Amino acid sequence: MSELKTETMTLNMGPQHPSTHGVFRLQLKVDGETIKEAIPVMGYLHRGSEKLAERFLYSQFIPYTDRLDYLNAMTNNYVYCSAIEELLEWEVPERAEYLRVITMELNRIASHLVWWGTYLLDIGAMSPFLYAFRDRETILDRLNEISGARMTFNYHRIGGVKWDAPEGWIEKVQETVKELHTNIQEFDVLVTGNEIFQARTIGVGILSKEKVINWGLSGPIARGSGVAIDVRKTEPYSIYDRFDFDIPTREEGDVFARYKVRIAEMFESLKIIEQACEQIPEGDIITKKGKRLMMIKPPAGEVYRRAEASKGEIGVYAISNGKNKPYRIKLRRPSFVNVSILQDLLVGESIQNLVAIFGSLDVVLGEVDA
Amino acid sequence: MSQELLDLIVEKFNTLHGEESIVESKLNFGKPMVILGTEKWDLATAKLLHDDEQLQFDFLTCVTGVDYEEHMEVIYNFYSTTLDQYLYVKVNTSREEPTVMSAEPIWKSADYMERETFDLLGIDFPGHWRLKRILLEDDWEGYPLRKDYITDKKALGLD
């Protein structure tokens, strides 16, 4: 028999592919079932956030940060506000810092739960999605009670937060934490040990430590490869230095390691919320100057502020020229940097692992495209 | 400690490029910042930052482009995962022909962030392996983050 002639095929995955949970395209070159080249194509959701920032007053840009990583909007709010506070050299009231930490950590759990549910949905397990969204809804109810919105909170303000916690809210959060503790443990038992799940994830999509650092990856992806970088520990912001919590890391660097890191992180977040709920003092929730929105005019200068979002390190580079509008706001979105590794990570992998690997990066397209 | 690090970096830069290799050096909110002309930002400098035993800036966090109307600027934010230290490097370039050497051959994280800067500000990064638009369409005209960019509302369907 003469040899069969083979050739590579170009395959477009997306922009409307269910596993992207947004609009994102991968240009693939496949040789049979092996991926030879993968080029991410993005920008379908680009709204020009950085350009918009230059047209608004400082306080008017906060709602736009909600729409970057819409699953983890509290940290986006925070990092923008704290960058401007640093330029202004303002102190934030204690109670506001505690409310910020509680809302950010609740939001981190909600974000990880969405990832947990949709990731398992992507690789073929239907029911975890329903459990995850049930518990996420409880968290969103708590956040709704304090901010008035389920996802686009617009809650943090330059100099504090918008609303104080309603009566009995802290106790309700404590109840939620207890409930989540049991439920997340249940999730862990339900899925982690599953043989099919492990067969799909262990040893798949391995990232080395060196690669993680060189490609600038952060968040659970970095920590799943043994790079213990977490801004909450390496450069504690807000009041994170007051809490006792660990940074879960794994050495394997595969999809399963990233999964385990995220599960462990949810328990750490619960620990932080528990402590914050016990320590929270009474007092002001915003500085006096922060209430006069039109008057926010940082002196000329620039600063880069970072925070740990659920996807990785989120940063804001703010440049002020002394006027009441920002001169330049640069947003460092973790998903945007994390998604770049696909060009390298997918090459040589089998095509059936593609969704398992892409999903493990936990990319949110609102954030990639800004 | 930051002041010591800043002095060290200035000294190392001067050994590499001779005196006056740096336009300005200062502490910005407690973190060292050096400002260079684009001709002094070369592969040797980048390698020095990445490989030097006392610097070890292995993690490039953020790349920002700014249009200052008289000139353009690219800002690199570095972090060292091993030595836990930070550095701002600002590279000045002209507005007529904005060119800054690409950091992508050394730090792969610069890949997308420099492409974004090219896309929105039109700064050229020689040495980048695939410099093309990333967020905007390939046939987009102009660079939106430049201060003299006029938004064509009609073309965008807003008018």
Interface residues (C-beta under 8 A of the other chain):
Chain A: M42 G43 H46 G48 E50 K51 E86 I213 N214 W215 G216 L217 V227 I229 T234 G301 E302 V303 Y304 R306 E313 G315 Y317 I319 Y327 R328 K330 R332 F336 V337 V339 S340 D344 D369 A370
Chain B: N28 F29 D58 F59 L60 T61 C62 T64 G65 V66 D67 I75 N77 T81 D84 Y88 W107 K108 S109 D111 Y112 M113 E116 L120 R133 I134 L135 L136 E137 P144 L145
